[in-house]
Amino acid sequence: MRRTSQWVTRSTSCTATFRTSCPRASGFPRGPLALRACRAIAAAMADQPTSGEYRTGHDPRTLRDALGCFATGVTVVTCVGPDGKPAGLTVNSFTSVSLDPPLLLVCLHKLALSSAALVGASHFAVNVLQTGQQPASITFSTRVEDRFGTMPWSCGEAGAPILKDSLGVFECRRHAVHDGGDHHILIGEVVKASFDAGLDPLLFFRGRYRRLHFD
């Protein structure tokens, strides 16, 4: 039986390998928007540069490719919008800020569909995805309006939507919002955190979904 815990209190050592994960996963959303998203992901996977150099004023795609060399996890940030409906967005720009007080941050593109709802919400949740939740990552990265209609979720203690079977969940109170160029920097104070140590993380590296397997 898998055990869940509140807060991480110890670290573990491991050896790991990256494996590429195909976007065509079980439960992948259907429809023209999802199809375009899948094609865009496939195109990005087929056209990855092997090296490059970026300087101020150069093509920003080169900077994006350089930033893609930093492997990240994948999250879906959720809240309840001003209309009372759940809102959410796929985000991989996520990091801890402070343990005392317990703060974290996520960066949200200003033009993203749910960005305004998230920066305006008093509470939000960061759902850290596991390997079986790649369809959720793809769904919440498109402009599909009914993003919550294809997956199970529930309301957390802070009121924000929680995606079922997530690797980890951070329920937050909005602490501050800062300008970050074409992104909002949303800082949250963690009011509850939980995780399932029996699951493996969904990763993103050089434009592809990856899986990290522990020995």
Secondary structure per residue as TSV (DSSP state, phi and psi in degrees):
chain	resnum	aa	ss	phi	psi
A	1	M	-	360.0	137.0
A	2	R	-	-76.4	142.8
A	3	R	-	-111.9	140.6
A	4	T	E	-108.2	151.0
A	5	S	E	-136.1	156.8
A	6	Q	S	-98.6	121.6
A	7	W	S	66.0	146.4
A	8	V	-	-89.5	125.3
A	9	T	-	-117.0	-3.2
A	10	R	-	-151.7	158.9
A	11	S	-	-110.2	157.9
A	12	T	-	-127.7	149.4
A	13	S	-	-98.0	150.9
A	14	C	-	-159.7	162.0
A	15	T	-	-109.4	143.2
A	16	A	E	-145.4	156.9
A	17	T	E	-132.0	147.2
A	18	F	E	-86.9	140.9
A	19	R	E	-133.0	135.8
A	20	T	E	-75.2	137.6
A	21	S	E	-110.1	128.9
A	22	C	-	-74.9	138.1
A	23	P	S	-62.3	-19.5
A	24	R	-	-82.0	77.5
A	25	A	-	-103.2	161.8
A	26	S	T	-61.1	133.9
A	27	G	T	86.1	6.8
A	28	F	-	-61.2	132.2
A	29	P	-	-62.7	150.4
A	30	R	-	-107.8	166.5
A	31	G	S	116.7	165.5
A	32	P	H	-63.3	-37.0
A	33	L	H	-66.3	-43.1
A	34	A	H	-64.9	-36.7
A	35	L	H	-64.3	-42.6
A	36	R	H	-63.7	-38.4
A	37	A	H	-63.6	-42.1
A	38	C	H	-63.3	-41.6
A	39	R	H	-65.6	-37.6
A	40	A	H	-64.9	-40.8
A	41	I	H	-64.7	-42.6
A	42	A	H	-62.8	-39.8
A	43	A	H	-64.9	-41.2
A	44	A	H	-65.2	-37.7
A	45	M	H	-67.5	-30.0
A	46	A	H	-85.7	-12.3
A	47	D	-	-129.6	58.6
A	48	Q	-	-100.1	121.3
A	49	P	-	-67.7	149.0
A	50	T	S	-86.0	-21.9
A	51	S	-	-160.6	168.9
A	52	G	-	177.1	171.5
A	53	E	-	-144.3	133.2
A	54	Y	-	-115.2	139.1
A	55	R	-	-134.9	159.8
A	56	T	T	-51.5	128.9
A	57	G	T	94.8	-10.5
A	58	H	S	-76.8	174.8
A	59	D	-	-58.1	121.5
A	60	P	H	-62.3	-17.4
A	61	R	H	-64.6	-31.1
A	62	T	H	-67.1	-39.8
A	63	L	H	-63.6	-41.2
A	64	R	H	-60.6	-42.1
A	65	D	H	-64.6	-37.6
A	66	A	H	-65.9	-43.4
A	67	L	H	-63.9	-29.3
A	68	G	T	-67.7	-10.6
A	69	C	T	-74.0	-12.2
A	70	F	S	-92.8	109.8
A	71	A	-	-68.6	136.5
A	72	T	E	-130.7	165.1
A	73	G	E	-80.5	-178.0
A	74	V	-	-129.1	133.9
A	75	T	E	-127.7	159.2
A	76	V	E	-119.2	119.1
A	77	V	E	-95.6	129.1
A	78	T	E	-129.1	157.5
A	79	C	E	-160.4	178.8
A	80	V	E	-104.7	123.6
A	81	G	-	-74.0	173.2
A	82	P	T	-62.8	-19.6
A	83	D	T	-88.3	3.6
A	84	G	S	84.1	1.3
A	85	K	-	-97.4	150.0
A	86	P	E	-68.8	144.8
A	87	A	E	-134.4	150.8
A	88	G	E	-163.3	162.1
A	89	L	E	-153.4	136.2
A	90	T	E	-74.1	131.0
A	91	V	E	-140.9	131.9
A	92	N	-	-115.5	0.9
A	93	S	-	-92.4	87.7
A	94	F	E	-142.7	135.1
A	95	T	E	-157.0	158.1
A	96	S	E	-76.6	152.3
A	97	V	E	-117.7	-46.4
A	98	S	E	-155.9	146.8
A	99	L	E	-92.4	-27.7
A	100	D	T	-140.1	95.6
A	101	P	T	-75.8	162.1
A	102	P	E	-76.0	102.0
A	103	L	E	-123.8	147.6
A	104	L	E	-140.1	168.3
A	105	L	E	-139.5	153.2
A	106	V	E	-133.6	149.8
A	107	C	E	-110.7	127.4
A	108	L	E	-118.7	126.4
A	109	H	E	-63.4	133.1
A	110	K	T	-63.5	-25.0
A	111	L	T	-93.6	-1.1
A	112	A	S	-65.7	149.8
A	113	L	T	-56.8	-41.0
A	114	S	T	-103.7	8.1
A	115	S	H	-60.1	-47.0
A	116	A	H	-62.5	-40.4
A	117	A	H	-63.9	-39.9
A	118	L	H	-68.7	-44.1
A	119	V	H	-72.8	-19.5
A	120	G	H	-92.7	-10.2
A	121	A	-	-79.9	145.5
A	122	S	S	-75.8	-26.1
A	123	H	E	-137.2	149.8
A	124	F	E	-150.3	167.7
A	125	A	E	-129.5	142.5
A	126	V	E	-108.2	112.8
A	127	N	E	-97.1	112.2
A	128	V	E	-83.8	122.6
A	129	L	-	-85.4	147.8
A	130	Q	B	-105.3	174.2
A	131	T	G	-57.5	-31.2
A	132	G	G	-79.5	-0.6
A	133	Q	G	-107.1	20.8
A	134	Q	H	-57.9	-39.4
A	135	P	H	-57.6	-35.9
A	136	A	H	-65.4	-41.9
A	137	S	H	-59.1	-44.0
A	138	I	H	-68.2	-43.2
A	139	T	H	-59.3	-46.5
A	140	F	T	-79.3	-2.9
A	141	S	T	-98.6	-2.7
A	142	T	S	-99.8	-179.9
A	143	R	-	-101.0	24.4
A	144	V	-	-63.2	129.8
A	145	E	S	-74.3	-44.6
A	146	D	-	-90.7	70.1
A	147	R	G	-72.5	-25.2
A	148	F	G	-90.1	-2.6
A	149	G	G	-78.7	-11.5
A	150	T	G	-108.5	5.0
A	151	M	S	-149.4	150.2
A	152	P	-	-75.1	141.0
A	153	W	E	-154.6	167.6
A	154	S	E	-147.4	166.8
A	155	C	E	-84.2	131.7
A	156	G	-	-80.1	179.7
A	157	E	T	-63.6	-30.5
A	158	A	T	-88.0	-1.1
A	159	G	S	97.4	-12.8
A	160	A	S	-81.9	150.1
A	161	P	E	-65.6	138.3
A	162	I	E	-115.9	124.3
A	163	L	E	-78.5	128.9
A	164	K	T	-62.6	141.7
A	165	D	T	69.0	23.5
A	166	S	-	-70.0	152.3
A	167	L	S	-64.2	-42.4
A	168	G	E	-150.8	155.4
A	169	V	E	-138.0	130.3
A	170	F	E	-117.2	113.4
A	171	E	E	-94.7	127.1
A	172	C	E	-129.6	151.6
A	173	R	E	-100.1	134.1
A	174	R	E	-60.2	126.4
A	175	H	E	-102.8	-43.1
A	176	A	E	-166.3	157.3
A	177	V	E	-130.7	129.4
A	178	H	E	-123.8	155.6
A	179	D	E	-79.8	136.6
A	180	G	E	-137.6	58.1
A	181	G	T	69.9	-118.8
A	182	D	T	-87.5	10.4
A	183	H	E	-126.4	154.3
A	184	H	E	-92.0	137.9
A	185	I	E	-101.8	107.4
A	186	L	E	-101.0	118.3
A	187	I	E	-105.3	130.5
A	188	G	E	-120.8	145.7
A	189	E	E	-94.0	121.7
A	190	V	E	-73.8	122.6
A	191	V	E	-102.6	-19.1
A	192	K	E	-158.9	139.4
A	193	A	E	-137.6	138.8
A	194	S	E	-144.8	157.2
A	195	F	E	-154.9	163.1
A	196	D	E	-117.9	106.6
A	197	A	T	-70.9	-8.2
A	198	G	T	-87.9	1.0
A	199	L	S	-109.3	154.6
A	200	D	-	-102.2	149.2
A	201	P	B	-80.2	147.0
A	202	L	E	-83.9	129.9
A	203	L	E	-119.1	162.6
A	204	F	E	-134.8	125.5
A	205	F	E	-149.5	123.9
A	206	R	T	52.0	46.7
A	207	G	T	77.6	10.2
A	208	R	E	-130.5	149.6
A	209	Y	E	-74.0	140.9
A	210	R	E	-131.8	164.0
A	211	R	E	-127.8	134.7
A	212	L	E	-104.6	118.0
A	213	H	E	-107.7	128.1
A	214	F	E	-93.1	140.3
A	215	D	-	-92.2	360.0
